[in-house]
């Protein structure tokens, strides 16, 4: 059974940093699409960053470019999201998600859609105060 477990959320002041971690297990795929999404109260879930595991291409939403960095640690089946210069509008529940079907470079060449990701973590809350 595929499992994704996020950690690293918290409360910070504007301008601060947080590092989110997602550890995934329960599958043997070597190449697959993984991403981070976020959902603020009253808003739709949006794709923040995504990558095809084993590739170097990464998608970033315009709202986080230059501030967030996605990285992967294959040895530990982990995906990280380093968030810097956080803003109050970054406040949301952040989710890690995986798509084990083949999407290839389309994983990061277009805005990730939550409907395309069957596997989700429980989420970790990020709160940024002004």
C-alpha positions in Angstrom: 0.0 0.0 0.0 1.4 3.3 -1.0 1.9 5.7 1.9 3.1 9.3 1.9 3.9 11.0 5.2 4.6 14.8 5.4 6.3 16.7 8.1 8.0 20.0 8.7 5.1 22.4 8.8 4.7 25.0 11.5 4.2 28.7 12.3 6.7 31.3 11.2 6.8 35.0 10.7 6.9 36.6 7.2 10.4 36.2 5.8 11.1 33.0 7.6 11.8 29.6 6.3 10.5 26.0 6.6 11.5 22.7 5.1 8.8 20.2 4.4 9.6 16.5 4.0 7.6 13.7 2.4 8.6 10.2 2.9 6.9 7.7 0.7 6.8 3.9 0.8 4.8 0.9 -0.4 5.9 0.8 -4.1 8.8 -0.2 -6.2 8.5 2.3 -9.0 11.8 4.0 -9.9 10.4 6.8 -12.0 7.2 8.6 -11.2 5.7 12.0 -10.7 5.6 13.6 -7.3 4.5 17.0 -6.2 3.6 19.4 -3.5 0.2 21.0 -3.4 -1.4 23.4 -1.0 -4.9 24.4 0.0 -5.9 27.5 1.9 -9.3 27.8 3.5 -12.0 28.6 1.0 -9.6 28.1 -1.9 -9.0 25.3 -4.4 -6.0 23.0 -4.0 -3.1 24.3 -6.2 0.0 22.7 -7.4 3.1 24.3 -5.9 6.0 22.2 -7.3 6.4 18.9 -9.1 9.1 16.6 -10.5 9.6 13.4 -12.3 11.6 11.2 -10.0 14.9 10.4 -11.8 14.7 13.5 -13.9 16.0 17.0 -13.2 13.0 19.0 -14.5 10.9 20.7 -11.9 7.7 22.7 -12.1 7.2 25.7 -9.8 4.1 27.8 -9.5 4.8 31.4 -10.4 3.8 32.4 -6.9 6.7 30.5 -5.4 9.4 30.7 -8.0 12.7 31.9 -6.5 11.5 31.2 -3.0 10.7 27.5 -2.9 13.1 24.7 -3.9 12.1 21.1 -4.5 14.6 18.3 -4.0 14.6 14.6 -3.9 16.5 12.0 -1.9 16.2 8.7 -3.7 18.2 6.8 -1.0 15.6 7.7 1.6 12.5 7.8 -0.6 12.0 11.4 0.3 10.9 14.6 -1.3 11.6 18.0 0.2 10.3 21.4 -0.2 12.5 24.2 1.1 10.5 27.3 1.5 12.2 30.6 2.1 11.1 34.2 2.3 7.6 33.0 3.3 4.7 35.3 2.9 1.3 35.3 4.7 -0.3 34.2 1.4 1.7 31.0 1.7 -0.4 30.0 4.7 -2.1 26.7 3.8 -2.3 23.0 4.3 0.5 21.5 2.3 0.2 18.0 0.8 2.6 15.6 -0.9 1.2 13.6 -3.7 2.3 10.9 -6.1 1.3 9.6 -9.5 2.8 6.2 -10.2 1.5 6.0 -13.7 3.7 7.1 -16.6 3.6 10.9 -17.2 7.2 11.6 -18.0 8.2 15.1 -18.6 4.5 16.2 -18.6 4.8 15.9 -14.8 6.8 19.1 -14.7 6.1 20.8 -18.0 2.6 22.0 -17.0 0.6 22.9 -13.9 0.1 19.8 -11.9 -3.6 18.9 -11.4 -4.7 17.3 -8.2 -7.0 15.0 -10.1 -4.0 13.3 -11.7 -2.5 12.2 -8.4 -4.0 9.1 -6.8 -1.9 9.1 -3.7 -1.8 11.7 -1.0 -0.3 12.3 2.4 -2.3 13.6 5.3 -1.0 17.2 5.0 1.1 19.5 7.1 0.0 23.0 8.1 2.1 26.0 7.3 1.1 29.3 8.9 2.9 32.6 8.1 2.1 35.6 10.2 2.8 39.2 9.1 
